[in-house]
Amino acid sequence: MLRGRRRRGLRGRLPKPVRLGIQPPVSKFIPFPQIDPSPIYLELEELEVLRLVDLEGLSQDEAGVRMGVSRGTIWRLLQSARKKVIRSLTEGRPLFILK
């Protein structure tokens, strides 16, 4: 499944579409007790990178080949996803997966 991405500004080229392997069966995780009600949003691309690198044990190069993007893009998505998940766990905030 290909998913187009958005440009993060007004200038520059449009990002390449990313190949996703799965569609997650859930769309949110809500901690109990919920300390801070403001949600954190995790994009599908970030979830896919977490799955490939941390769950399946692929290298960043292999994950980039499977998703059809560069290793640098994988690194950026992985750092962003890990930061969001850790922030959700430590601050007690809900984690929503954008579809």
HUUR-V967937 format. One line per field, one symbol per residue. ss: DSSP state (H for helix, E for strand, - for the rest). A space follows every 10 residues. Layout:
ss->???
//
This chain:
ss->-EE------- -------EE- -------EE- ---------E EEEHHHHHHH HHHHH----H HHHHHHH--- HHHHHHHHHH HHHHHHHHHH H---EEEE-
//
